[in-house]
Amino acid sequence: MKTARLIVANSQNDSNLLYLTEFFAPDPFVYFEVAGKKFLVMSDLEIDRATKVATVDRVLSFQKYVKALKASGVKQPKMSDVIRCVLREQRVKAVEVPASFPIGLAKALRGIRVTVKPDPFCPERQVKRADEVRKIAESQRLAELGMGAGINAIRMSRVGRGGFLYWRGEKLTSEHVQGVIGATIAGMGGVAGWTIVACGNQGCDPHEAGHGPMRAHLPIIIDIFPRSSTTGYWGDITRTVVRGRASETVKKMYATVFAAQKFAFGKLRDGVDGKTIHDGINDLFKRTGYKTGRAKGRMQGFFHGTGHSVGLDIHEAPGMGGISVPLKAGNVVTVEPGLYYWGVGGVRLEDTVVVQRNGMKNLTVFPKVLEV
C-alpha cells in the first residue's frame, strides 16, 4: 500500500509547504509526495507560474480532474473529490498530514487512511542548507537597515519639556519609530510586522510592542523581525538604546546582558546542549546580583529563553531554554539574553547566528551602542 505525504494549504502562511515547493501562493493548493516524487495540483490561475517556479516533479491541473469527475456523474466536485481522484490515480491509499491539516477535509477523504504526523513535519528544516543561510542573512540585512533607520530617528529627536522626545515638531512615539522601521524595510523588499519599540517600563514585558510618547534617559528596546517578500525567510535583531544619558543602573544591566551574550557566543558549537547555555546565562545573572522571580505581582529578571531558531518561521526548533536540546551545525539561532525590572525598564540584545562544527558565525553586524 502506497503512502503519500499530503498538504493542502497556502504557501504564504504554511512554512512546510513553502519549504517543500519554494512556491509562494496566497490561495490553498494541493501538494503530495509519493515514492520520492513531488506533485502539485493547481488551478488554472496558478498552473503556469507553478510549472515554471515550483521545485516539484509534476504540476497537475485541478480543472482537468473537475471535468473528469463531472463527466463521471459528480455534479459539483469538491476539493476532497479531486484529491481522492488524484491519489487513486497514483495508487495511494494512505496519507501522512501535518497537525494543521483541516479536520473537515480529512473526514471527507473517504477511502484514504489519514494519519497525522507529529511536528516537526519536515525535520530536515532544522539544519539549514547554505542557500537558506544566505537567505536568512539577506533578511538580517533588512532588519539591520530598519534598525539603523529607527535608531537614527531616536538620535535625531530632541529632548523637550518633561523629558519627552520630540521629532519633526511633535512628541516622538513608539508608533512613529515603528512606522519608520516598517517603511524602510518595505522599501527594500521585506515586511516587518509587530516591531517592538518599547520605552521604559513598557520594555519590562518582552513582547509589548510599545506605544505612545517616549522619554529621554530611559532604555528603549527595539526588536525587529522582518520577512523577505521574495524568499519567505526571516531575520531577527534586538538592540537597546537610550536617547540622552543612561543611569548607572541601566549601564550595569546593559554590560551584564552584553557579557551574557558573549558567554553564549563562546559556548555555541555542534553538539552543545542549548539548555547548558541557557543555564549558564542564568548563573551569570545570579552571580552578578540579578534575581529572577515574581516581585510586586509581576515577573522580573530573566524569564524567557536564550534563543530560538529562525528560518521560514520566525520561531522554529531547536531553541535554547529550559529543555535539553543538542544543537547541530547548520542550526540558525538567535542569542537574546535580557533583564527586566519595573521602575528601571528592560535591556535585551539579540543577534542571529549559525551554529558551526567548532563554534558559530554571527550573521549580525549591526553595532551595539547604548547611548545615542
C-alpha positions in Angstrom: 0.0 0.0 0.0 1.5 3.3 -1.1 1.6 6.2 1.5 2.0 9.8 0.5 2.8 13.0 2.4 -0.1 15.4 1.8 -0.5 19.1 2.5 -3.4 21.3 1.5 -2.8 25.0 2.4 -1.5 28.2 1.0 2.3 28.6 1.0 2.2 32.2 2.0 1.3 31.0 5.6 2.3 27.4 5.6 6.1 27.2 6.0 6.3 23.5 5.4 4.6 23.9 2.1 6.8 26.8 1.1 9.9 24.8 2.1 8.9 21.8 0.0 7.9 23.7 -3.1 9.7 27.1 -2.9 6.5 28.5 -4.4 4.6 31.5 -3.0 0.8 31.4 -3.4 -1.9 33.1 -1.3 -4.7 30.6 -2.0 -4.8 26.9 -0.9 -3.4 24.3 -3.3 -2.6 20.5 -3.1 0.9 19.1 -2.5 1.6 15.4 -2.2 4.8 13.4 -2.3 4.9 9.7 -3.1 7.7 7.3 -3.9 10.2 10.2 -3.9 8.2 12.3 -6.4 6.6 15.7 -5.6 3.3 16.7 -7.2 1.2 19.9 -7.1 -2.5 20.1 -8.1 -3.1 23.7 -9.2 -5.9 25.8 -10.5 -5.7 27.4 -14.0 -4.9 30.7 -12.3 -1.6 29.4 -11.0 -0.7 26.4 -13.0 1.7 28.1 -15.5 3.5 30.0 -12.8 3.8 26.9 -10.6 5.1 24.9 -13.5 7.9 27.5 -14.0 8.8 28.2 -10.4 7.9 25.3 -8.1 10.6 22.8 -7.2 8.4 19.7 -7.8 8.4 16.9 -10.4 4.9 17.4 -11.8 2.2 20.1 -11.8 -1.3 18.7 -12.4 -4.4 20.6 -13.4 -7.2 20.9 -10.8 -9.7 21.8 -13.5 -8.8 18.7 -15.5 -9.9 16.5 -12.6 -13.0 18.6 -12.0 -14.1 18.0 -15.6 -13.4 14.3 -15.4 -15.4 14.0 -12.2 -18.3 15.8 -13.7 -18.2 13.5 -16.7 -18.4 10.6 -14.3 -21.5 11.9 -12.7 -20.3 14.1 -9.8 -22.4 17.2 -10.1 -20.3 19.6 -8.0 -16.8 18.2 -7.4 -15.2 19.4 -4.2 -11.5 19.6 -3.2 -11.8 16.2 -1.4 -13.2 14.6 -4.6 -10.2 15.9 -6.6 -7.7 14.8 -4.0 -9.2 11.3 -3.8 -9.2 11.1 -7.6 -5.6 12.1 -7.9 -4.4 9.8 -5.1 -6.3 6.8 -6.7 -4.6 7.6 -9.9 -1.2 7.3 -8.1 -2.5 4.1 -6.3 -2.2 5.9 -2.9 -4.4 4.6 -0.1 -2.9 6.3 2.9 -1.5 9.8 3.6 0.5 11.5 6.3 -0.6 15.0 7.0 0.6 17.8 9.3 -1.2 18.6 12.6 -2.6 21.8 10.9 -4.5 19.7 8.2 -8.2 20.7 8.1 -10.2 18.1 10.0 -13.2 18.6 7.7 -11.1 17.8 4.7 -9.6 14.7 6.4 -13.1 13.4 7.2 -14.1 13.9 3.6 -11.2 11.8 2.2 -13.3 8.6 2.3 -11.3 5.5 1.4 -8.0 7.2 2.2 -6.4 6.4 5.6 -5.3 9.8 7.1 -2.5 9.8 9.7 -1.4 13.0 11.5 2.4 13.1 11.6 3.6 14.8 14.8 5.7 18.0 14.5 8.1 18.6 13.0 6.5 17.6 9.7 9.8 18.4 7.9 12.5 17.7 10.5 15.2 18.4 7.8 14.3 22.1 8.1 16.2 22.4 11.4 19.6 22.2 9.7 19.8 24.9 7.1 21.4 24.5 3.7 24.0 27.0 2.6 21.4 28.7 0.4 19.0 29.0 3.3 21.7 30.6 5.5 22.3 33.1 2.7 18.6 34.0 2.5 18.4 34.4 6.3 21.5 36.6 6.2 19.7 38.7 3.5 16.7 39.1 5.8 19.1 40.0 8.6 20.3 42.9 6.4 16.7 44.1 6.1 16.4 44.0 9.9 19.7 46.0 10.3 18.5 48.6 7.8 15.3 49.0 9.7 17.3 49.2 13.0 19.5 51.9 11.6 16.6 54.0 10.5 14.7 53.6 13.8 17.7 54.4 15.9 18.5 57.4 13.7 15.0 58.8 14.3 15.6 58.5 18.0 19.1 60.0 17.7 17.7 63.0 15.7 15.0 63.7 18.3 15.5 66.5 20.8 14.8 66.3 24.5 11.9 68.6 25.4 9.7 69.6 28.2 9.0 66.9 30.7 11.8 64.8 29.3 9.8 63.8 26.3 11.5 63.2 22.9 10.4 65.5 20.1 10.8 64.7 16.4 9.6 66.9 13.5 7.8 69.2 15.8 5.8 66.7 17.9 6.4 64.1 20.6 8.2 61.1 19.3 6.1 58.0 19.8 6.8 54.2 19.6 4.4 54.2 16.7 6.5 56.9 14.8 9.6 54.8 15.1 7.8 51.6 14.2 6.5 53.4 11.0 10.0 54.5 10.0 11.3 50.9 10.5 8.4 49.4 8.6 8.7 51.8 5.7 12.4 51.3 5.4 12.1 47.5 5.3 9.2 47.6 2.9 11.2 49.8 0.5 13.9 47.1 0.4 11.5 44.2 -0.2 10.6 43.0 3.2 7.7 43.1 5.7 8.2 44.0 9.3 5.1 43.2 11.5 4.7 43.8 15.2 8.0 45.6 15.5 8.8 46.3 19.2 9.8 49.8 20.2 9.2 49.8 24.0 10.4 52.6 26.2 11.0 52.4 30.0 8.6 50.2 31.9 6.9 49.0 28.6 10.1 47.1 27.9 9.6 45.0 31.1 7.1 42.9 29.1 9.3 41.3 26.4 6.5 41.1 23.8 5.0 44.5 24.4 5.2 46.3 21.1 5.3 49.7 22.7 3.0 52.7 22.4 2.8 56.4 23.0 5.4 59.1 23.6 8.9 58.2 24.6 11.2 59.8 27.1 14.9 60.7 27.3 17.3 58.9 29.6 15.3 55.6 29.6 16.1 52.3 27.9 14.2 51.7 24.6 14.1 48.1 23.4 13.9 47.8 19.6 13.2 44.3 18.3 12.8 43.8 14.6 11.9 40.6 12.8 11.3 41.1 9.1 10.3 38.6 6.5 11.6 38.7 2.9 8.8 39.1 0.4 10.9 37.3 -2.1 12.2 34.2 -0.2 9.9 34.0 2.8 12.9 33.7 5.2 13.0 35.8 8.4 15.7 37.9 10.2 15.7 38.9 13.9 17.6 41.6 15.8 17.2 43.5 19.0 19.1 46.5 20.4 18.5 48.6 23.4 19.3 52.3 23.3 18.9 55.4 25.5 18.5 58.9 24.0 20.4 61.1 26.3 22.2 59.7 29.4 21.7 56.2 30.8 21.6 55.8 34.5 24.3 53.8 36.2 21.7 51.1 36.9 20.9 50.8 33.2 24.6 50.9 32.2 25.3 48.0 34.5 22.3 46.0 33.3 23.5 46.6 29.7 27.0 45.5 30.4 25.8 42.3 32.1 23.5 41.4 29.2 26.3 42.1 26.8 28.5 39.7 28.8 25.8 37.1 28.9 25.5 37.2 25.1 29.3 37.0 24.7 29.3 34.0 27.1 26.7 32.2 24.8 28.7 33.0 21.7 31.7 31.3 23.3 29.8 28.1 24.1 27.9 27.7 20.8 29.1 24.7 18.6 27.9 21.5 17.1 26.6 19.1 19.8 26.3 21.6 22.7 23.1 21.4 24.7 21.1 24.6 24.4 19.9 24.2 28.0 23.6 24.3 29.1 24.0 27.7 27.6 20.7 28.9 29.0 21.6 27.7 32.5 25.0 29.3 32.2 23.4 32.7 31.5 21.0 32.3 34.4 24.1 31.5 36.7 25.9 34.6 35.3 22.9 36.8 36.1 22.6 35.4 39.6 26.3 35.8 40.4 26.1 39.5 39.4 23.1 40.1 41.6 20.2 40.0 39.1 17.5 37.9 40.6 14.7 36.3 38.6 11.2 35.8 40.0 7.9 37.4 40.9 8.0 40.8 42.6 5.0 43.0 43.3 2.8 40.9 41.2 4.9 40.6 38.1 8.0 38.8 36.7 11.4 40.4 36.8 14.9 39.4 35.9 15.5 36.9 33.0 12.3 34.9 32.3 12.4 33.9 28.7 14.5 31.6 26.6 18.0 32.4 25.5 17.2 31.9 21.8 15.1 30.2 19.1 15.8 29.0 15.6 14.9 31.2 12.6 14.0 30.2 9.1 10.7 30.1 7.2 9.1 30.7 10.6 10.3 33.4 13.0 10.2 30.8 15.8 11.5 27.4 14.9 13.1 24.4 16.7 15.5 23.9 18.2 15.7 26.6 20.9 17.9 27.4 23.9 15.9 27.3 27.1 14.8 25.1 29.9 14.6 21.9 27.8 17.6 19.9 26.9 18.2 20.1 23.1 21.5 19.4 21.4 22.3 21.9 18.7 23.7 20.9 15.4 25.9 22.5 12.8 23.6 24.3 10.4 21.1 25.4 13.1 20.4 29.2 12.8 19.5 30.5 16.2 19.0 33.8 18.0 21.0 34.7 21.1 18.9 37.2 23.1 19.5 37.4 26.8 17.7 40.2 28.6 17.0 41.7 32.0 13.7 43.4 33.1 13.0 45.4 36.2 10.0 47.6 36.8 11.0 51.1 37.6 14.2 50.7 35.5 13.0 49.2 32.3 14.3 46.4 30.1 17.6 45.6 28.4 17.8 43.0 25.6 20.4 42.3 22.9 19.8 39.8 20.1 21.9 38.6 17.2 21.1 35.8 14.8 24.0 33.3 14.3 24.8 30.0 12.6 26.0 27.1 14.6 29.2 25.6 13.2 31.3 22.5 13.9 33.7 24.3 16.2 31.9 27.5 17.0 29.4 29.8 15.4 29.2 32.6 12.7 27.3 35.8 13.6 25.0 36.9 10.7 24.5 40.2 12.5 26.9 43.1 12.0 24.9 46.0 13.4 26.8 47.7 16.3 25.8 47.6 20.0 25.7 51.1 21.4 23.7 52.1 24.4 23.6 55.9 24.4 22.6 57.6 21.1 
